[in-house]
Amino acid sequence: MLKQVVGALAEDSKVLLQEDVMDNPPSHSAAMLDLMMLGFGGKQRTIEMWEAVVGEAGLKIDKVVRGTGPWKSLSVIECTKK
């Protein structure tokens, strides 16, 4: 999906992804959520994993804003074209 979006972006466009960013090593609750998500075909990703995913699509991460308190893993990942 990201590869399709990149083709439609202007040079100064930004892509914002709202996703969980798992710590490395993950907390116990994040590891449990990751195992649960595997049952549905998904998975939790670290920032390094997100860099690889967006990099394959032709994007780079410019900024990551993480949540606070109980939402600390929920993040907004700001990407632009490479």
Secondary structure, DSSP 8 states (H G I E B T S, - for coil): -HHHHHHH--TT--EEEEEE---SS--HHHHHHHHHHHTTT-----HHHHHHHHHHTTEEEEEEEE--GGGTTEEEEEEEE-
